[in-house]
Amino acid sequence: MNFSKTFLAGLLAFIVGNILIAVLWSLFVMGIVGALSATTGIDDNSILRIDLSENIVEAPPADPFAGVDFRTMTATPHVTLFEALRAIDAAKSDPRIKGIYIRPNGQGTVSMAVLEELRAAILDFKQESGKFVLAYNEAYGQGGYYLATAADGVYLQPEGLLDWHGMAVNTLFFKGLLDKLDLKVEVFRPTACKYKSAVEPYILTKLSDANREQLGQLVHSMWSVIAGDVAESRGLTIEMLDEYADELSAIQPEDALAKGMVDGLKYEDEMNDLFAEAGVEADGDGQYRFVSLGRYAAQVGPDMRHMGADRVAVLYADGQIVDGEGYDAVYGNTLAEKIRQLRLDDGVKAVVVRVNSPGGSALASDVIWREMELLKAEKPVIVSMGAYAASGGYYISAPADAIVADRLTLTGSIGVFGMLLDAGDAMERKLGVTVDAVKSNRSADLSIFRGLTPTERAMMLKSVDRVYETFTNLVAEGRNLPVEKVLDIAGGRVWSGVDALEIGLIDSYGGLKSAIAVAVDKAGLGEEYFIEEVREAPQGLAAILAALNAQVEAHVEHTELFDLYDEYRHVRNALSQQGVLTYCPYVFSFE
């Protein structure tokens, strides 16, 4: 008894002690983050520098320590897309800001859709303000170069490179690995959902014909947007850009210059001459004053002139859709409650929901859909689609009065599937572990330790068919389309924003600013309104645990194992899902 008491007391002291240490570390890190993000006044003759060193994210991070590297005690600031767009817009009329310097050499993260919106904002800045925009880098990746082509002049280091090679999507298949481990995966999807490809890596060894067809369409559609924008800005043709990519003939700096991809080869100190020509005055030491996008965004802040006016709420649905309550994903009950609160708030006259989600739980999607329907009945609801709003992400978007998407958005994927893991043979053959059970009914022992019976298999098939019918009917109702039309474009097929407009899945191209403008118009607010971001972060111990968990993953992500770990998480998430899913696995990158 004394041993038990001593042991329990020691264990409790250990737990409490570690929590206190975590709290102290948290306070210490918060001080560092605060110091790093502290702002000072913006000097006259400043240049707004967009170097992508910050993580430009779709939604405010729920983790208060997102971006903090505990090993080096450094932090990568997070700037939301809304904050970045607001800052660029404010810089147009700010006499202290003389122009924009695009320097895409940072290690921050940014999605393709966010790049598209940033690029559009810079083009708008250039056109409306008449101020200069210049771009420079030692080595351009395709994403950085795409952003840089919004500039009046694009410059490259004389020994640098321009990585222009085209766009592709690679898919890893795990069936061979699962076979070696004696793991069996059973998949259930409606016959019509031949494009619902999230299950393919676990049952095939290469792309199905249907998946190859849809990915080919996506790649070419999205590349046409990128190449088209670059061609327009650089006075080239898409055919020329395709040739340069095929032949890898614009990578070397002298070739990039000869082919019109850049305007000059310069060392960075030589950019000072261009700043001087643009009318920027250097300081007493001959140096130019730069202000980062994150620092300037913090200085600008929200427009408080109309704080007491009617509000347009910006609500975020960012991440995988899961059941229950929480903060580190799109939890069905949590988001539904936020939507309900906005519906009951008389001061909120319109709501913009920024959806950046590949989908997930069909049940959670339906919980959110119901609240979206109730909200729409009382006030305008506009969906702004981010990098992807597919499968369950489209399910929750369908009720909106209008859907606005970027051309590089991935959307659609109207389809469902179920997937169950049978680990019985693996446990016995690889580990020598067997399972036996006593049960009251035939399916009482349903688990990953045995395969399905015919009755259970029939139940799963009935479930996915039912959800698919519900999904397609809700899309038909929400988009005012005949069910036959929806069935024709559904089947789990993923569409780019460009194609989505043509087939009626969205209403217009545009980013978050465009969606807000639509909401203001539909609510009849005129010029008197206040934009309110709906933010919520975990509190207390939940915040600490989130930070600690994030650092475990961050440690791996900063090593050479990042790519494999990312795939591991993908497999882990896929095989851990329960019930019927509406999920799209693709996130495109063209770096």
N, C-alpha and C positions, 0 to 999 in steps of 0.2 A: 504493500500500500504506500509506504514512504517513498519507494522507488518511483511508483507511478506519479505521486504528487510532485516529486522533484523533477521527473522527466517532463511532465506537462507544464510545470512552472518554467523550466528552462526553455521549452519549445515556445511558450507564449512570449518569454523575454526575447528570444531570438527573432520571432516574427515582428514584435513591436519595435525592437531595435532596428531591424532592417527597414521598416516603414519610416521610422524617424530619420534614418540616414537618407532614404529616398527623398523624403520631404526637404531635408536640408540641401541635398544636391539639386532638387528641383528649384528651390529658391535661388541657389547660386547660379544655376543655368538661366533662370528667368532674368537675373541681373545682367548676365552676359548678353542675352538676347536683347534686353532693353537697351543696353549700351550700344550694341551693334545697330539697332534700329533707331536710335536717337537721332533726331533731326535738328539741323541748324538752319539759319536763314539762307535763302537762295540769293546769291550775289547777282548783281547786274552783269550783263554780257556772259551769261551762262549758256551752256549747250546741254540739252537733254540727251543723255547717253543711254542707248538701248543695247546692252551687251549680253543679254540672256544669262547673266550670272545669277539672277534670281529665278526661282521656280515660278513660272507664270501659270497659275492653276485655274481650273474652271470654277471652283468653289472654295470658300474659306476653309482651311484645314480644321477638322474637329480636334485633332491632336495639338495641344498647346505647344508641344515641343517639336512639331514637324520641322524638319530641316536642320535640327541641332545634331551635330556629330559629337557624341560624348567622348570619343577617343582623342580627338584633337581640340575639343572645347571650342569649336567654331560653328557658325550657323550660316546656312544658306537662306536668305530671306524668301518669304512667299509673298507674291503679289497676285491678287485675284485678277482675272480678266476684266471685271468691272472696274477695279481700281486703276488698272493700266489704261483702259479706254478713257476713263474720266481724266486721267493725268494728261494724256496726249491731247484730248479736247481742250483742257484748260491751257495748255502750252500755246495754243493758237493765238490767244489774246493776251498772254502774259508778256509784258515788255522786257522782263528779265531774261526770258528764254529767246535766244537768237536763232536757234535751229535745232535739228536733230542729227545726232551722230550714231549710225547703226554700226555696232562693233560686235558681231555675233561670235565671240570667242569664249563665252562663259560656259559653265557646265550645268546650268540650270535646266529643268525639264520644261517642255512646251509641246503641246499636241499640234497636229496639222491644222485642225480647225481653229485653234487659238492663233496660230501663225497667220492664217487667212484673215482673221478679224483684226489682228495687229497691223497687218499690211494694208488693209483697207483704211484703217484709222490714220496711218501715216500718209497715205495718198490724199486723204481728206485734209489732213493738216497742211500738206504742201500746197494744195489747191486753194484752200480758204485763207491761209495766213500769208502766203507769199514768202514764207521763210524757207531757208535752205534745208535740204536733207542730203547728207553725205554718208557713204558706207565704205568701210575698210576692214580687211582681215588678212591674216597671213595665209589661211587655208579655209576656203568656203566648203562646208557641206551643203547638200542640196537644200535643206531647210533654211539654213542661214542665208544662202544665196537667194532663195525665193523671197525672203524678207528684205534683203538688201536691194533687190531690183525695184523697190518702191522709191529709191533715192534718185536725186538728180545726177549723181555721179557715183559709180561703183569702182573701188580701187583695190588692187591686190599687191601683196608683197612680191618683189621681183624674183624671189626664190620660192614662192609659195605654190599653191595649187588650187584648182577649182574642180571639185569632185562632182562632175555632171555625168551620170551613168544610167539614169532611168529609175524605174520603180518596180519592185517585186514583192511578193509575199511568200514566205517560207512556212511550211507546216511540218511540225514534228509528229511522227506516228509512233505510238507506244504498244501496238498490238504484239509485236515480236517480243518486247520486254515482258508484257503480261503473260504471254504464252510460256516463256522461260520460267516465270515465277508460279505457273499453274493458277494464275488468277483469271477468272472468267468475268466478262462484262456483258450483261444482257441489256439490250437497247429496245425501247418502245417508242415508236413515232408513227404518226398517221402516214398512210401510204402516200398521201399528197405532199408530205413534207420532205421531198427528196433533197431539197436544198438546205435542210436543217443539219448543218455540218459539224456542230459542236461535238457530236458523238463519234465522228469518223476516226479521229486519232486512236480510239480504243477498240475499233472493230475492223479497221482496214490498214493496209501498209502503204497506200498512196491515195491521191485525190480521186474521188469518184468523178464520173463524167459530169454529173450535175454540178458538183462543187467546182470543178475546173472551169466550167462554163461561167458560173457566177463570179468567181474570182478574176477570170480574164476580163469580164465586163467591168468589174470594179476597178481593176488596175488601170485599164485604158481610159475609163471615164475620169478617174481622179488625176491621172497623168495629163490628160487633155486640159484640165483646169490649170494645173501648175505650169505646164509648158505654154498654154495660151496666155496666161498672165505675164510670164517672163517674156514671151515673144512680143507682146504689146508694149511692155515697158522698154525693151531693148531695141525695138525696131527690127526684129527678126521675124522669121516664120516658124511655125511649128515643125515643118518639114526640115528646116535647117537644124533646129534643136534636136530633133530625133536623130538626124545624121550625126551630130556631135556626140550624142549619147551612145549610139551604136558603134561608132569608130573610136570612142574615148579620145576624141581629137581636140577637146577644149580644156583638157586637164592642166597641161603645162602653162605657165603664166604668159609666155610669149604667144602661144596659140589662143589662149583666152582673149588676149588683147586683139590679135589679128582678126578673130572671128566676131568681135563686137560684144563679147560677154562682159568685159570690163572696160572702163574708160582710161585706165592708166595703171602703170606699175610703179609703186612708190613704197618707200619705207614710211613707217608711221609718223616720224618726226616731220616728214615732208607734207603731211596733211595740214600742218599749221599754216602753210602758205595758202591753202584753200580756205581755211577759216578766216584768215586775214582778208582774202579777196571777198568773202561773204560779208565783211563789215564787222566781224567780231573783234573786240579789243582784248588784248592779252593783259595779264596783270603786270605788276611792277617787275617781276622776274621773267617776263616773256612767256609765261605759262597760260594755258587756257583753262577756264573753269568748267568742269563737267559736273553734272548732277545725275545720279542714277535714276532709273525709272521708279524703283521702289522708294527711294528717298523723296523724290518729287511727288509721288502719289501720296505719301504720308503727309507732305506739306499741304497738298491741295485739299484733301479730305472731302467730305460730302458738301454739297451746296446747301448751306443752312438758311438761305434767304426765305425759303418757303417751308421751313420746318413745321409750322403749325397748319399747313394746308392739307388737303386731301392727299392720301398716300397711294403710290404704286409699290406694291411689295414684290421683291425679287426673292423667290424661294428656290433652293437648290435640291436637286435629286441627283446626287453624284456618287456613283459606285454601283456595285452589284446589289440587286434587290433580294432581300432576305426576309424571313418571317420574324415577327416579334418586335422588340424594342431595343434600341441601341443608338450609337452615334457614328460608328466607323464604317458604315455602309448605308444603303437605302433600306432602312427597316420599315416594313409595311405599316405597323401600328404607329410608329413614331412620326413618319411623314404624314400619315393620315390625320393625326392629331394636330400637326402644324397647319395643315390645310383647313381643318375644321376651325381652328382659332382665327385664321384669316377670314374665313367665311362669316364668323360671328363679330368680327371687328368692323364696326360701322365706319371707321376712319379710313379703312382700306377700300379703295374704289375699283382697283383692278389688280390682278396678280400675274406676274410673269414667272413661269416655272422653267428654270434652266435645267434641262435633262441631259445628263452625261452618263449614260448607263448602258451596259450590254444586256441588261435584264437579269433574270434569275428565277426566283420562286413565282409560280403562276398564282398561288394563293395570295401572297403579299401584293402582287401586281393588282389583283382584283380588289383588295382592300383599299389600295390607293386610288384605283379607278373610281370607286364608289364616291369617295370624298371629292374627287375632281368633278364628277357629275353634279354633286350637290353645290359645289362652289360655282360652277358655270351657270347654274340656275339663278344665282343671285348677283353675280358681277362678272365682268369680262375676264377670261382666262386665256393667256397667250403662252404657248410653249416655245422656248428658244432651245434648239438642239445644239449640243456641243459636238465633241469629236465623234460620239456615237449615241444614238438613242434608238436602239434596236431591240427587237424581241420584246421582253417585258418593258424595256424603255419606251417602245412604241405603244405598248398596251396602255401605259399610264398617260401617254401623250394624246391618244386618240380623242378624248372628250373635248379638247381645247377648242375655243372659238376660232383660233388660227394657230398654225404651226409655221414657225420661221426656222430655217436651217441653213447652215453653211453649205457651199457646194461640195466641200470635202467631208461633210458629215456622213457617217455610215448609219443607215436607218432601215426600217422595214423589218426583215427577218420575222415575219408574222407566221409563227409556227411553234410547235411544242415538242417535247420529248421527255421520256423517263429513262433512267439508267440505274441499274442495280449491279452491285459487285458481289460475286460469289467467290469467297476466299476459302471455302471448305477444303478443296484439294490442296491448295497452297499451304494451309496450316498443317495438314496431315503429312504431305510428302516432303515439305521443306523444313518443318519445325517439329514434326512428330506429335502435334497437338490434335486431338479429336474432340468432338462435341457430341453430347447425347442430351436428350431432353425428355421430360414428362410433360404432357400438355392436355388441356381440357378440350381443345378443338383442333381441327386439322391444320389451321394456319397460325396457331398460337405461337409457334416457334419461328416465325418468319424473321430472318436475320441474314447477315452476310456470310454465315457459316454453312449455308446450303443453297441449292438452286431452287427455282420456283416450281410449284405444281401447276398443272394445266389450269386449275381454277384461279390461282394467283396471277398467272400470266394473262388470262382473259380479263381479269379485273384491271390490270395495268393498261392493257390495250383500250379498254372501255374508258378509262380515265383520261388518257391522252386524246382520244377522239372527242370526248366531251369538252375538254378544255379548248381544243382547236376550233370546234364549232362555236363555242362562246366567244373566243378571241376574234374570229373572223366576223361574227355578227356585230360585235361591239365596234370594230373598225368600220364596218359598213354604216352603222348608225352614226358614229362620231364624225365620219368624213363625208356623210351624205352620198355614199356610193352604193350601187347595186351589189348584193352579196356575190353575184357571179363575177363581177369585176374584181372584187377583193380576193376571191378564190383564185383568180387568174394571176394576180400579182403576189399572192401569199406563198404558201408552200415552204416557208422558212427562208425565202430568198432575201439576201441583203442587197440594198440599193445605195448608190451614192446620192448625195443631195441633188446633183444634176438630174439624175434619172427619176428621183423621187418626185420632183416637181412635175415632170412630164406625165407621170402615172397617177397623180392626185394624192400622194401620201403627205405632201406638204403644200403650203399655200404660197410661199415666196422664199427667195434667197435673202440672207441677211444674218447678222449676228445679234448679240445681246442688245446693242443700242437700237437696232431696227425693231426688235420685239418690244422693247419698252415704248418706242414711238407708236407702235400699233396699239398697245394697251392704253396709252394716253388718249389716242384718237377714239378708240371704242368707248372709253369711259367719259369722253367729252370734257376733259379736264383743262383744255386750253394751255396757258403758260403757267398756271398756278398749281403746282403739285410738288410733292416731295418723294424721292425714291428711297425706299427703305429696304436694305438687305436683311433677310431673316437669317441670323447667325445663332448657332448654339454649339457650345463646346462642352466636353465632359468636365465634371467637377470632382474635386477631392481625390480620393484614392483611384478612381477610374482614370483620371488624367495621368496620374503617376504610372499606373500600370500600362496605359497606352504608350507613354513615352518609353518605358523600359522595353516593351515588346517591339516598338518601332526600331529601337537601337539594335536589337538582335538581328533584324532583317537588314538594317542599314549596314551592319558590319559585313554581311555577305555581299550586299549590293556593291560595295566598294572594292571587291576583289575580283580576280579573274573568273570566279565561279558564278558571277552574276547571271549570265545567260542560262546556265543549267538550273540555278536556283529559281529563276523566274519560271522556267518550264515545270519545275517541281511544284511550285505553288499552283500553277495552272492545273496540273494533274490532281493535286491534293484537293483543290476546290471542286473540281468536276466530280471526283469520286465520292466526295463527302455530301453531295447534294441529296436531299430527300424529296420525295413527291414528284409532281409534274413540273417541268421547268420550261421557261421561255427565255432562252439565253443565246447570245451571239458571241463567238469567241474571238472575233477579229478586231485588232487595233493596228492600223497601218502606220508605217513609218517610212520616210523616204530619205533618211540621212545616209 
